[in-house]
Amino acid sequence: MPRSMTGFARKAQQYDWGTLTWEIRSVNHRYLEPAFRLPEDFREIEPKLRERLRKSLHRGKLEMSLTVQKDDVPDQDLGVNLDRVRQLAEAARKIGNELHNAIPVDPLDVLRWPGVLQQPELDRDALIESALNLFDDTLKQLLEHREREGAELAQFIRQRLDNISEQVATLRERLPEILAAQREKLKTKIEALQVELDPERLEQEIALLAQKADVDEELDRLDTHVAEVKHTLTQKNSLGRRLDFLMQELNREANTLSSKAIVTETTQAAVELKVLIEQMREQIQNIE
């Protein structure tokens, strides 16, 4: 089943200390091109994130961001480093003895001094593990999104394939009638010219005309390519490049059909085939 390369996923998890949020955006690209936006404290996990990503995806340009929101710690949970405060007070006293009319030290200024306020330290290993697990959940959500859109793309492509099969079947059914009409048209033109033409030469001209108009081989290959595209849509893993190649082959046969066209019906069928193939090709550019 094909997967689209377009998708979006967002997962947030609440903890007693705050919130972790992962956001992943994905668009089409020839290769897998990930870009991470991580807080500085989480840079070390980027290699693990890339490894997990490569196991799940093969193509697409992805932007992934991790947001860490720590809740405000209530006042009663704030710890004060009294040893640090005493050191600052002693230092302020010594400085005050050397100065005249020294301004008293503001306690709020003391609290702002590095190392005075102490917040409970978070378990670093647990925090990293939580970020990795939440990334896995977010990536799973992205894959589900891409698979749903891929299923819609597959349905779109199958409809166009059915239309191609109808065009091929209609043209194949009318081929004998088209060749017969061209045979009569050629005879009528020769009779109108009032030119005596050797019957053997006439048959040769008719045979050449029939050979030029014979598109059975192209129609057979179109049917074969249609069947292969349908089979490919049932496969797993990365299908986009294979489908793109098959679109090129379908287009090649449509062009050959157009070059052999000697009647309006064949020309119109070739044009319609090219339109259907181009519609599929545009959608296939978004399949992984």
ZIFENSUL-V778886 format. One record per residue. RES is the residue in one small letter. OMEGA is omega as a letter, one per 30 degrees, with the letter a starting at -180 (999 if undefined). NEAR is the number of other ideal C-beta (glycine too) atoms within 10 Angstrom. D_LAST is the distance of its C-alpha to the last C-alpha in Angstrom with 2 decimals. Layout:
[[RES OMEGA NEAR D_LAST] [RES OMEGA NEAR D_LAST]]
This chain:
[[m a 11 10.39] [p l 28 6.94] [r l 29 5.59] [s l 24 5.69] [m l 25 5.36] [t l 18 9.08] [g l 24 11.46] [f l 13 14.90] [a l 20 17.01] [r l 13 20.64] [k l 18 23.00] [a l 13 26.65] [q a 15 29.18] [q l 11 32.93] [y a 14 35.24] [d l 6 39.01] [w a 16 38.69] [g a 15 36.00] [t l 13 32.32] [l l 21 28.97] [t l 16 26.02] [w l 23 22.35] [e a 16 20.09] [i l 21 16.36] [r a 17 14.68] [s l 24 11.05] [v a 15 10.03] [n l 15 7.70] [h a 13 8.54] [r a 12 8.66] [y l 8 9.12] [l a 18 9.58] [e a 12 12.56] [p l 17 14.41] [a a 10 17.73] [f l 17 20.29] [r a 10 23.39] [l l 17 25.80] [p a 11 29.54] [e a 6 31.57] [d a 13 32.67] [f a 17 29.12] [r a 10 28.04] [e a 10 28.76] [i a 18 25.93] [e l 13 23.11] [p l 9 22.71] [k l 13 22.41] [l l 21 19.80] [r l 14 17.65] [e l 9 18.20] [r a 15 17.16] [l a 19 13.95] [r l 11 13.04] [k a 8 13.87] [s a 13 11.40] [l a 21 8.24] [h a 15 6.93] [r l 19 5.51] [g l 26 7.05] [k a 16 10.77] [l l 21 12.62] [e a 14 16.31] [m a 23 18.13] [s l 15 21.83] [l l 19 24.53] [t l 13 27.76] [v l 15 30.94] [q l 12 33.73] [k l 11 37.00] [d l 11 39.60] [d a 7 43.04] [v l 14 45.39] [p a 7 48.58] [d a 6 51.79] [q l 5 53.21] [d a 9 50.29] [l l 13 50.88] [g l 11 52.78] [v l 12 55.35] [n a 14 56.11] [l l 9 59.90] [d l 10 60.56] [r l 16 58.56] [v a 16 60.51] [r l 10 63.82] [q l 14 62.90] [l l 17 62.08] [a l 12 65.31] [e l 10 67.39] [a l 11 65.85] [a l 15 66.52] [r a 11 70.10] [k l 9 70.80] [i l 11 69.47] [g l 14 71.53] [n a 8 74.68] [e a 7 74.22] [l l 8 73.61] [h l 5 75.96] [n l 5 74.90] [a l 12 71.49] [i l 7 69.17] [p l 7 68.48] [v l 15 65.04] [d l 9 62.77] [p l 9 61.20] [l l 7 57.96] [d l 11 57.77] [v a 16 58.23] [l a 12 55.33] [r a 10 53.06] [w a 13 53.99] [p l 6 51.25] [g a 11 51.76] [v l 19 54.08] [l a 15 51.62] [q l 11 49.69] [q l 11 46.71] [p l 9 45.64] [e l 6 43.10] [l l 15 39.76] [d a 10 38.71] [r a 9 36.31] [d l 8 34.70] [a a 10 34.26] [l l 17 32.73] [i a 15 30.10] [e l 12 29.33] [s l 15 29.00] [a l 21 26.52] [l l 14 24.30] [n l 12 24.58] [l l 17 23.81] [f l 22 20.67] [d l 14 19.53] [d a 13 20.36] [t l 21 18.55] [l l 22 15.32] [k l 13 15.78] [q l 17 16.32] [l l 25 13.13] [l l 17 11.15] [e l 13 13.46] [h a 18 12.85] [r l 25 9.07] [e l 15 10.00] [r l 12 12.83] [e l 18 11.17] [g l 23 8.70] [a l 15 12.09] [e l 12 13.62] [l l 20 11.28] [a l 22 11.98] [q l 10 15.60] [f a 14 15.71] [i l 24 14.56] [r l 15 17.07] [q l 12 19.76] [r l 20 19.42] [l l 20 19.52] [d l 13 22.67] [n l 15 24.13] [i l 22 23.67] [s l 15 25.39] [e l 12 28.18] [q a 20 28.72] [v a 22 28.93] [a a 12 31.30] [t a 11 33.49] [l l 22 33.82] [r a 15 34.59] [e a 9 37.24] [r a 15 38.87] [l l 17 38.97] [p l 9 42.50] [e l 11 43.76] [i a 18 42.31] [l l 17 43.87] [a a 11 47.17] [a l 13 47.27] [q l 17 46.66] [r a 17 49.42] [e a 10 51.86] [k l 13 50.86] [l l 14 51.63] [k a 14 54.97] [t l 10 55.90] [k a 10 55.30] [i l 15 57.47] [e l 10 60.21] [a l 8 60.18] [l a 9 60.82] [q a 6 63.79] [v l 8 63.00] [e a 6 63.99] [l l 12 61.00] [d a 8 61.34] [p l 7 59.70] [e l 7 58.02] [r l 10 56.56] [l l 14 55.40] [e l 11 53.57] [q l 11 51.96] [e l 14 50.69] [i l 15 49.40] [a l 10 47.66] [l l 10 45.96] [l l 16 44.87] [a l 16 43.52] [q l 9 41.65] [k a 13 40.04] [a a 17 39.08] [d a 13 37.82] [v l 26 34.06] [d a 9 33.87] [e l 11 31.82] [e l 22 29.22] [l l 19 29.11] [d a 13 28.71] [r l 18 25.75] [l l 26 24.12] [d a 16 24.64] [t a 13 23.24] [h l 21 19.98] [v l 19 19.67] [a a 12 20.24] [e l 16 17.64] [v l 23 14.90] [k l 15 16.15] [h a 10 16.22] [t a 16 12.65] [l l 20 11.64] [t a 10 13.70] [q l 12 12.14] [k l 8 10.40] [n a 9 8.23] [s a 16 5.42] [l a 23 6.15] [g a 21 5.05] [r l 14 8.03] [r l 15 10.18] [l l 24 10.04] [d l 14 10.81] [f a 13 13.63] [l l 21 14.96] [m l 20 15.25] [q l 11 17.37] [e l 16 19.48] [l a 25 20.06] [n l 17 21.10] [r a 15 23.39] [e l 23 25.22] [a l 24 25.60] [n l 14 27.17] [t l 16 29.49] [l l 24 30.46] [s a 17 31.34] [s a 11 33.43] [k a 17 35.40] [a l 18 36.10] [i l 16 39.85] [v a 16 39.93] [t a 9 38.41] [e a 16 36.63] [t l 19 34.56] [t a 14 33.78] [q l 13 32.70] [a l 23 30.49] [a l 23 28.78] [v a 14 28.26] [e l 16 26.83] [l a 25 24.41] [k l 16 23.21] [v a 13 22.75] [l a 21 20.69] [i l 24 18.48] [e l 14 18.01] [q l 15 17.15] [m a 24 14.33] [r l 18 13.15] [e a 10 13.14] [q a 19 10.96] [i l 22 8.42] [q a 13 8.18] [n a 19 6.53] [i a 26 3.79] [e 999 24 0.00]]
